[in-house]
């Protein structure tokens, strides 16, 4: 099965010193990078997705601001495909679907940030569009959230969303994804 890796919003604003810091983004980025290197080494299809906010009152991912740049931990190499998005769903008003169809992709492996927002929206959309979905859960990060006067720790937010995404595809650790793909020998284009 032809598979592509999506590396969603691993951008500087989510890291220490950034404008919208997540919980443990470096650990997630390290696992995303491990998958990215695997796809690079085996000439597998992969694409970076970069969020640029178009909201006039945006506080992060501002166009032209270094915080919107892809973080060095999952660096985008010259010549690699990149999709620019302005919504949580990486398919909405972008060329991602056309890119994946052009490659003949049937399954996507999703990594990135944030678990409760862009990872979630993209995984659900990918499933709705007919792709088999794998979410590399340890290659995703989120943050603490507030609702109804309750603070929800990032770990609980992440687990709740990963639990829900099991209805849309497989949720696995990065090393399990690599073992699965190596077993299928489908990293070749």
ZATIRO-62910 format. One line per field, with one value per residue: residue in one letter; x, y, z of N, C-alpha, C, CB in turn. Coordinates in nm, 3 decimals. Glycine has a CB too. Layout:
BEGIN
resn A  ...
nc1 X  ...
nc2 Y  ...
nc3 Z  ...
cac1 X  ...
cac2 Y  ...
cac3 Z  ...
cc1 X  ...
cc2 Y  ...
cc3 Z  ...
cbc1 X  ...
cbc2 Y  ...
cbc3 Z  ...
! end
This chain:
BEGIN
resn X  X  X  X  X  X  X  X  X  X  X  X  X  X  X  X  X  X  X  X  X  X  X  X  X  X  X  X  X  X  X  X  X  X  X  X  X  X  X  X  X  X  X  X  X  X  X  X  X  X  X  X  X  X  X  X  X  X  X  X  X  X  X  X  X  X  X  X  X  X  X  X  X  X  X  X  X  X  X  X  X  X  X  X  X  X  X  X  X  X  X  X  X  X  X  X  X  X  X  X  X  X  X  X  X  X  X  X  X  X  X  X  X  X  X  X  X  X  X  X  X  X  X  X  X  X  X  X  X  X  X  X  X  X  X  X  X  X  X  X  X  X  X  X  X  X  X  X  X  X  X  X  X  X  X  X  X  X  X  X  X  X  X  X  X  X  X  X  X  X  X  X  X  X  X  X  X  X  X  X  X  X  X  X  X  X  X  X  X
nc1 0.085  0.069  0.220  0.226  0.402  0.289  0.393  0.301  0.281  0.515  0.648  0.832  0.702  0.572  0.758  0.993  1.028  0.880  0.576  0.347  0.372  0.395  0.340  0.612  0.720  0.962  1.019  0.814  0.875  1.121  1.049  0.889  1.085  1.242  1.070  1.049  1.314  1.333  1.149  1.278  1.524  1.436  1.327  1.059  0.736  0.681  0.561  0.586  0.385  0.280  0.155  0.018  -0.107  -0.393  -0.547  -0.627  -0.579  -0.400  -0.186  0.025  0.219  0.245  0.254  0.564  0.697  0.953  0.870  0.682  0.825  0.942  1.050  1.388  1.421  1.273  1.350  1.281  1.392  1.549  1.372  1.198  0.851  0.618  0.330  0.125  -0.095  -0.402  -0.594  -0.710  -0.751  -0.555  -0.614  -0.799  -0.863  -0.608  -0.335  -0.293  -0.446  -0.445  -0.170  -0.117  -0.286  -0.165  0.068  -0.034  -0.108  -0.240  -0.252  -0.192  0.055  0.044  0.195  0.280  0.165  -0.104  -0.213  -0.486  -0.598  -0.490  -0.375  -0.583  -0.798  -0.692  -0.647  -0.909  -1.024  -0.864  -0.939  -1.213  -1.178  -1.103  -0.855  -0.643  -0.554  -0.286  -0.190  0.091  0.129  0.316  0.461  0.337  0.215  0.064  -0.114  -0.195  -0.541  -0.835  -1.163  -1.488  -1.414  -1.239  -0.914  -0.742  -0.494  -0.221  -0.138  -0.372  -0.543  -0.415  -0.431  -0.708  -0.780  -0.629  -0.748  -1.006  -0.939  -0.883  -1.110  -1.093  -0.869  -0.551  -0.375  -0.059  0.271  0.574  0.795  0.657  0.516  0.726  0.822  0.597  0.579  0.829  0.802  0.609  0.744  0.695  0.796  0.918  0.887
nc2 -0.118  0.212  0.466  0.779  1.021  1.264  1.562  1.764  2.100  2.137  2.367  2.662  2.833  2.662  2.559  2.572  2.906  2.997  3.146  3.005  2.779  2.426  2.119  1.920  1.933  1.876  1.603  1.482  1.586  1.466  1.198  1.230  1.315  1.084  0.916  1.072  1.065  0.795  0.772  0.945  0.809  0.579  0.669  0.737  0.887  1.205  1.490  1.821  2.022  2.344  2.584  2.898  3.177  3.362  3.529  3.852  3.922  3.734  3.556  3.388  3.194  3.383  3.537  3.580  3.601  3.462  3.261  3.113  2.950  2.625  2.405  2.330  2.070  1.901  1.954  2.102  2.006  2.152  2.130  1.934  1.855  2.100  2.206  2.478  2.590  2.730  2.668  2.435  2.173  2.004  1.952  2.134  2.386  2.362  2.219  1.958  1.716  1.680  1.647  1.407  1.230  1.245  1.108  0.859  0.771  0.574  0.551  0.738  0.847  1.014  1.280  1.531  1.856  2.035  1.775  1.786  1.952  2.033  1.785  1.610  1.716  1.680  1.402  1.300  1.414  1.296  1.028  1.054  1.122  0.886  0.773  0.534  0.557  0.625  0.726  0.846  0.838  0.912  1.096  1.330  1.631  1.832  2.071  2.194  2.235  2.438  2.412  2.492  2.589  2.398  2.265  2.083  1.853  1.833  1.569  1.423  1.544  1.473  1.188  1.153  1.249  1.079  0.839  0.881  0.906  0.648  0.550  0.634  0.534  0.366  0.397  0.437  0.375  0.540  0.367  0.132  0.192  0.217  -0.048  -0.182  -0.070  -0.143  -0.417  -0.448  -0.356  -0.121  0.132  0.206  0.404
nc3 0.000  -0.096  0.082  0.256  0.450  0.672  0.804  1.035  1.113  1.278  1.417  1.511  1.701  1.875  2.048  2.330  2.433  2.225  2.089  2.157  2.337  2.362  2.552  2.608  2.334  2.207  2.247  2.099  1.846  1.803  1.762  1.535  1.360  1.346  1.201  0.969  0.876  0.816  0.603  0.423  0.381  0.253  0.023  0.046  0.014  0.147  0.324  0.436  0.642  0.688  0.901  0.847  0.987  0.893  1.031  1.147  1.412  1.507  1.729  1.709  1.469  1.270  0.957  0.803  1.043  1.246  1.417  1.286  1.124  1.022  1.271  1.363  1.454  1.297  1.039  0.722  0.411  0.129  -0.173  -0.086  -0.064  0.045  0.214  0.253  0.496  0.630  0.803  1.058  0.943  0.727  0.463  0.379  0.157  0.041  -0.151  -0.079  -0.106  -0.387  -0.427  -0.284  -0.424  -0.674  -0.625  -0.590  -0.340  -0.078  0.191  0.488  0.717  1.010  1.178  1.423  1.532  1.670  1.887  1.957  1.771  1.482  1.410  1.479  1.318  1.060  1.048  1.069  0.839  0.641  0.663  0.595  0.331  0.221  0.268  0.427  0.763  0.980  1.293  1.441  1.752  1.951  1.821  1.824  1.976  2.236  2.440  2.772  2.837  2.890  3.016  3.098  3.351  3.432  3.436  3.199  3.183  2.951  2.887  2.933  2.751  2.511  2.522  2.522  2.269  2.102  2.167  2.063  1.792  1.718  1.605  1.350  1.235  1.269  1.571  1.678  1.818  1.715  1.656  1.616  1.386  1.203  1.209  1.105  0.846  0.744  0.747  0.553  0.342  0.198  0.163  -0.062  -0.357
cac1 0.000  0.152  0.203  0.298  0.417  0.252  0.460  0.210  0.299  0.625  0.694  0.905  0.617  0.527  0.871  1.034  1.058  0.785  0.459  0.236  0.448  0.326  0.403  0.704  0.725  1.087  1.006  0.729  0.949  1.226  0.986  0.850  1.208  1.280  0.987  1.087  1.440  1.302  1.090  1.383  1.623  1.375  1.261  0.915  0.670  0.659  0.532  0.576  0.268  0.313  0.040  0.039  -0.236  -0.442  -0.629  -0.562  -0.541  -0.324  -0.077  0.136  0.222  0.222  0.327  0.687  0.759  1.034  0.798  0.604  0.918  0.952  1.153  1.504  1.411  1.210  1.381  1.239  1.506  1.519  1.322  1.091  0.721  0.562  0.194  0.092  -0.237  -0.450  -0.700  -0.661  -0.756  -0.448  -0.668  -0.892  -0.810  -0.467  -0.312  -0.250  -0.517  -0.393  -0.034  -0.125  -0.345  -0.062  0.162  -0.104  -0.108  -0.362  -0.246  -0.108  0.106  0.031  0.273  0.278  0.116  -0.134  -0.295  -0.629  -0.643  -0.456  -0.359  -0.719  -0.875  -0.635  -0.671  -1.051  -1.045  -0.798  -1.028  -1.331  -1.138  -1.078  -0.722  -0.615  -0.486  -0.208  -0.140  0.206  0.086  0.428  0.519  0.239  0.217  -0.046  -0.095  -0.304  -0.659  -0.934  -1.303  -1.585  -1.346  -1.153  -0.788  -0.718  -0.352  -0.188  -0.135  -0.511  -0.593  -0.355  -0.487  -0.850  -0.789  -0.578  -0.853  -1.111  -0.889  -0.885  -1.228  -1.062  -0.751  -0.465  -0.295  0.056  0.399  0.656  0.872  0.562  0.489  0.843  0.823  0.489  0.615  0.944  0.746  0.535  0.839  0.622  0.852  0.966  0.783
cac2 0.000  0.332  0.544  0.907  1.077  1.404  1.625  1.878  2.216  2.132  2.504  2.721  2.892  2.558  2.512  2.665  3.040  3.032  3.224  2.919  2.660  2.302  2.035  1.820  1.930  1.819  1.457  1.449  1.619  1.364  1.081  1.267  1.317  0.944  0.871  1.150  1.010  0.664  0.797  1.001  0.705  0.480  0.742  0.738  1.016  1.278  1.632  1.910  2.108  2.462  2.671  3.043  3.235  3.477  3.608  3.980  3.930  3.614  3.576  3.300  3.153  3.506  3.540  3.657  3.592  3.340  3.159  3.028  2.863  2.486  2.388  2.254  1.929  1.828  2.048  2.084  2.017  2.213  2.035  1.851  1.921  2.170  2.255  2.588  2.587  2.841  2.609  2.313  2.062  2.023  1.937  2.243  2.496  2.340  2.123  1.831  1.603  1.662  1.596  1.266  1.156  1.239  1.002  0.732  0.735  0.513  0.557  0.845  0.841  1.152  1.326  1.675  1.938  1.988  1.654  1.815  2.049  2.005  1.640  1.555  1.759  1.620  1.256  1.276  1.448  1.193  0.911  1.089  1.126  0.751  0.724  0.460  0.653  0.585  0.839  0.811  0.917  0.968  1.198  1.439  1.702  1.924  2.157  2.195  2.309  2.480  2.404  2.497  2.610  2.284  2.255  1.947  1.839  1.796  1.424  1.377  1.594  1.389  1.053  1.158  1.263  0.957  0.740  0.908  0.884  0.504  0.525  0.679  0.465  0.303  0.487  0.353  0.438  0.558  0.247  0.033  0.234  0.179  -0.194  -0.218  -0.033  -0.225  -0.549  -0.444  -0.310  -0.030  0.266  0.236  0.471
cac3 0.000  -0.106  0.204  0.266  0.583  0.688  0.918  1.049  1.202  1.375  1.395  1.624  1.804  1.967  2.126  2.435  2.383  2.120  2.128  2.196  2.374  2.394  2.652  2.551  2.187  2.156  2.245  1.984  1.724  1.787  1.700  1.398  1.282  1.322  1.089  0.852  0.825  0.758  0.471  0.337  0.348  0.166  -0.087  0.069  -0.001  0.271  0.301  0.552  0.639  0.767  0.924  0.848  1.023  0.817  1.122  1.176  1.553  1.541  1.825  1.671  1.329  1.194  0.830  0.806  1.175  1.253  1.492  1.195  1.052  1.066  1.374  1.318  1.495  1.186  0.931  0.583  0.321  -0.001  -0.271  -0.030  -0.074  0.161  0.194  0.344  0.530  0.713  0.884  1.123  0.849  0.628  0.329  0.349  0.077  0.009  -0.260  -0.021  -0.167  -0.523  -0.414  -0.245  -0.536  -0.778  -0.585  -0.578  -0.198  -0.024  0.337  0.542  0.853  1.057  1.292  1.431  1.641  1.803  1.887  1.970  1.672  1.343  1.392  1.483  1.200  0.940  1.051  1.037  0.698  0.559  0.665  0.516  0.189  0.175  0.301  0.550  0.850  1.097  1.371  1.524  1.868  2.025  1.735  1.830  2.104  2.260  2.556  2.868  2.791  2.990  2.975  3.208  3.478  3.462  3.363  3.152  3.153  2.813  2.874  2.924  2.623  2.407  2.528  2.483  2.123  2.040  2.187  1.965  1.656  1.687  1.522  1.214  1.184  1.368  1.654  1.711  1.849  1.594  1.623  1.563  1.248  1.123  1.197  1.013  0.709  0.702  0.722  0.426  0.240  0.111  0.163  -0.197  -0.436
cc1 0.089  0.118  0.282  0.297  0.377  0.317  0.393  0.259  0.405  0.703  0.744  0.817  0.568  0.636  0.909  1.081  0.965  0.663  0.341  0.292  0.359  0.400  0.484  0.708  0.852  1.081  0.923  0.804  1.059  1.168  0.939  0.973  1.255  1.200  1.026  1.216  1.420  1.244  1.193  1.478  1.568  1.299  1.110  0.859  0.647  0.637  0.525  0.453  0.295  0.192  0.085  -0.098  -0.269  -0.529  -0.558  -0.516  -0.462  -0.210  0.042  0.113  0.189  0.312  0.449  0.761  0.835  0.965  0.715  0.693  0.914  1.072  1.265  1.497  1.346  1.229  1.330  1.361  1.460  1.479  1.213  0.959  0.680  0.424  0.171  -0.058  -0.271  -0.563  -0.644  -0.654  -0.656  -0.495  -0.750  -0.822  -0.659  -0.458  -0.272  -0.317  -0.464  -0.252  -0.037  -0.183  -0.243  0.042  0.097  -0.112  -0.244  -0.369  -0.154  -0.068  0.112  0.114  0.249  0.208  -0.004  -0.228  -0.444  -0.683  -0.607  -0.434  -0.497  -0.796  -0.824  -0.659  -0.815  -1.079  -0.983  -0.885  -1.152  -1.302  -1.097  -0.939  -0.727  -0.529  -0.410  -0.164  -0.027  0.195  0.200  0.507  0.424  0.248  0.097  -0.013  -0.210  -0.418  -0.747  -1.073  -1.391  -1.521  -1.255  -1.027  -0.764  -0.571  -0.328  -0.188  -0.277  -0.574  -0.545  -0.420  -0.634  -0.862  -0.735  -0.682  -0.964  -1.065  -0.878  -1.006  -1.202  -0.942  -0.675  -0.386  -0.184  0.174  0.482  0.736  0.783  0.527  0.604  0.849  0.715  0.529  0.732  0.896  0.672  0.626  0.773  0.676  0.908  0.854  0.727
cc2 0.124  0.428  0.673  0.953  1.225  1.456  1.760  1.978  2.199  2.262  2.566  2.777  2.790  2.511  2.613  2.799  3.087  3.102  3.139  2.782  2.543  2.228  1.927  1.817  1.866  1.667  1.413  1.474  1.517  1.239  1.110  1.266  1.176  0.888  0.943  1.095  0.874  0.681  0.854  0.892  0.601  0.542  0.736  0.878  1.079  1.425  1.705  1.997  2.222  2.553  2.817  3.105  3.355  3.568  3.739  3.993  3.806  3.648  3.484  3.252  3.270  3.506  3.632  3.653  3.460  3.228  3.067  2.934  2.721  2.474  2.299  2.106  1.842  1.908  2.004  2.104  2.077  2.104  1.943  1.927  1.985  2.223  2.363  2.587  2.703  2.797  2.485  2.190  2.088  2.008  2.058  2.359  2.487  2.243  1.985  1.711  1.576  1.602  1.446  1.180  1.140  1.132  0.865  0.681  0.681  0.525  0.670  0.811  0.985  1.174  1.475  1.734  2.019  1.868  1.686  1.907  2.000  1.857  1.575  1.588  1.692  1.470  1.225  1.305  1.343  1.068  0.937  1.089  0.989  0.697  0.635  0.555  0.581  0.715  0.787  0.894  0.976  1.069  1.316  1.504  1.795  2.010  2.139  2.277  2.343  2.463  2.404  2.513  2.496  2.290  2.110  1.937  1.789  1.645  1.368  1.422  1.501  1.250  1.050  1.166  1.139  0.845  0.757  0.877  0.737  0.466  0.560  0.607  0.400  0.411  0.402  0.438  0.444  0.434  0.135  0.064  0.191  0.028  -0.241  -0.190  -0.115  -0.366  -0.557  -0.407  -0.214  0.113  0.303  0.303  0.383
cc3 0.000  0.008  0.198  0.412  0.579  0.816  0.939  1.155  1.310  1.356  1.525  1.734  1.907  2.065  2.234  2.377  2.274  2.176  2.176  2.233  2.413  2.506  2.579  2.398  2.133  2.149  2.124  1.853  1.697  1.720  1.558  1.307  1.249  1.203  0.960  0.791  0.760  0.617  0.375  0.288  0.251  0.050  -0.076  0.054  0.136  0.237  0.434  0.533  0.737  0.777  0.925  0.876  0.935  0.903  1.156  1.321  1.600  1.636  1.797  1.527  1.236  1.070  0.842  0.939  1.184  1.331  1.405  1.114  1.108  1.160  1.321  1.352  1.388  1.058  0.794  0.495  0.189  -0.100  -0.219  -0.039  0.058  0.122  0.298  0.368  0.622  0.806  0.953  1.030  0.736  0.484  0.284  0.280  0.056  -0.109  -0.208  -0.088  -0.308  -0.520  -0.382  -0.357  -0.649  -0.751  -0.579  -0.435  -0.156  0.129  0.379  0.685  0.900  1.182  1.305  1.551  1.595  1.793  1.881  1.860  1.531  1.315  1.385  1.355  1.073  0.935  1.013  0.890  0.607  0.550  0.579  0.367  0.135  0.201  0.424  0.633  0.960  1.164  1.458  1.652  1.949  1.943  1.723  1.969  2.113  2.381  2.653  2.810  2.910  2.933  3.099  3.344  3.519  3.375  3.327  3.114  3.011  2.792  2.858  2.792  2.511  2.405  2.486  2.330  2.052  2.053  2.084  1.823  1.620  1.604  1.376  1.153  1.298  1.442  1.712  1.755  1.720  1.557  1.571  1.418  1.158  1.104  1.098  0.868  0.657  0.669  0.590  0.310  0.143  0.114  0.026  -0.276  -0.546
cbc1 -0.097  0.131  0.246  0.234  0.562  0.096  0.617  0.071  0.170  0.718  0.582  0.994  0.498  0.476  0.990  1.146  1.198  0.742  0.415  0.129  0.542  0.314  0.296  0.666  0.713  1.204  0.941  0.600  1.009  1.289  0.869  0.782  1.318  1.256  0.838  1.105  1.543  1.202  0.970  1.462  1.670  1.283  1.304  0.882  0.537  0.779  0.398  0.706  0.135  0.433  -0.031  0.102  -0.236  -0.521  -0.661  -0.656  -0.665  -0.269  -0.127  0.147  0.122  0.250  0.235  0.657  0.651  1.168  0.709  0.522  1.061  0.966  1.092  1.629  1.331  1.058  1.529  1.123  1.571  1.641  1.433  1.122  0.614  0.657  0.087  0.139  -0.274  -0.499  -0.825  -0.750  -0.900  -0.337  -0.753  -0.959  -0.843  -0.388  -0.203  -0.279  -0.668  -0.391  0.042  -0.210  -0.471  0.005  0.224  -0.037  -0.070  -0.369  -0.197  -0.182  0.247  -0.116  0.425  0.217  0.226  -0.196  -0.266  -0.655  -0.580  -0.334  -0.274  -0.794  -0.869  -0.486  -0.639  -1.141  -0.985  -0.660  -1.069  -1.384  -1.024  -1.104  -0.625  -0.542  -0.587  -0.083  -0.254  0.344  0.004  0.521  0.552  0.094  0.349  -0.179  -0.082  -0.258  -0.738  -0.910  -1.329  -1.667  -1.446  -1.228  -0.669  -0.811  -0.285  -0.052  -0.066  -0.594  -0.545  -0.204  -0.473  -0.920  -0.711  -0.444  -0.910  -1.156  -0.754  -0.883  -1.347  -1.037  -0.660  -0.369  -0.381  0.095  0.476  0.750  0.950  0.435  0.467  0.972  0.801  0.360  0.649  1.053  0.654  0.420  0.897  0.477  0.960  1.014  0.837
cbc2 0.000  0.401  0.462  1.015  1.061  1.422  1.640  1.830  2.247  2.002  2.588  2.829  2.959  2.439  2.484  2.603  3.045  2.908  3.309  2.906  2.693  2.213  1.970  1.684  2.071  1.862  1.405  1.532  1.760  1.327  1.035  1.407  1.394  0.858  0.895  1.299  0.999  0.587  0.892  1.109  0.637  0.392  0.686  0.682  1.002  1.262  1.648  1.998  2.030  2.537  2.635  3.096  3.277  3.430  3.528  4.093  3.947  3.547  3.554  3.178  3.037  3.633  3.586  3.798  3.602  3.371  3.224  3.115  2.918  2.389  2.328  2.312  1.919  1.802  2.069  2.185  1.878  2.293  1.953  1.812  1.822  2.286  2.139  2.726  2.454  2.956  2.573  2.280  2.044  1.925  1.811  2.293  2.628  2.285  2.176  1.829  1.631  1.796  1.673  1.251  1.227  1.373  1.035  0.629  0.856  0.366  0.420  0.980  0.768  1.187  1.293  1.727  2.030  2.101  1.572  1.878  2.188  2.082  1.578  1.610  1.911  1.648  1.198  1.363  1.587  1.158  0.877  1.224  1.223  0.744  0.841  0.320  0.751  0.495  0.906  0.838  0.832  0.856  1.140  1.388  1.781  1.847  2.306  2.251  2.227  2.628  2.277  2.374  2.633  2.151  2.313  1.910  1.744  1.852  1.360  1.429  1.741  1.376  0.996  1.278  1.386  0.914  0.751  1.053  0.950  0.423  0.604  0.827  0.562  0.201  0.558  0.266  0.360  0.674  0.199  0.029  0.387  0.228  -0.260  -0.141  0.113  -0.230  -0.587  -0.345  -0.429  -0.030  0.278  0.107  0.598
cbc3 0.123  -0.243  0.326  0.174  0.636  0.692  0.894  1.085  1.268  1.355  1.337  1.574  1.740  1.888  2.035  2.520  2.333  2.044  2.013  2.080  2.488  2.269  2.748  2.599  2.132  2.243  2.376  1.987  1.735  1.925  1.785  1.396  1.357  1.450  1.120  0.889  0.938  0.849  0.483  0.411  0.475  0.246  -0.221  0.207  -0.078  0.369  0.223  0.568  0.675  0.706  1.059  0.711  1.171  0.695  1.251  1.142  1.640  1.412  1.967  1.768  1.305  1.282  0.713  0.772  1.289  1.318  1.593  1.099  1.060  0.944  1.503  1.377  1.624  1.214  0.924  0.544  0.299  -0.054  -0.322  0.117  -0.119  0.209  0.205  0.286  0.595  0.624  0.797  1.240  0.792  0.654  0.321  0.477  0.143  0.134  -0.353  0.128  -0.173  -0.598  -0.304  -0.119  -0.589  -0.791  -0.450  -0.664  -0.111  -0.064  0.396  0.537  0.863  1.084  1.274  1.314  1.695  1.888  2.011  2.105  1.699  1.304  1.508  1.605  1.185  0.934  1.190  1.127  0.666  0.616  0.808  0.559  0.170  0.032  0.324  0.523  0.910  1.058  1.458  1.449  1.958  2.072  1.594  1.801  2.123  2.281  2.514  3.006  2.686  3.034  2.888  3.207  3.584  3.439  3.446  3.031  3.253  2.776  2.996  3.043  2.597  2.430  2.668  2.549  2.078  2.106  2.330  1.974  1.639  1.816  1.574  1.214  1.108  1.303  1.767  1.590  1.962  1.614  1.746  1.649  1.238  1.190  1.336  1.049  0.701  0.814  0.833  0.435  0.165  0.147  0.268  -0.270  -0.497
! end
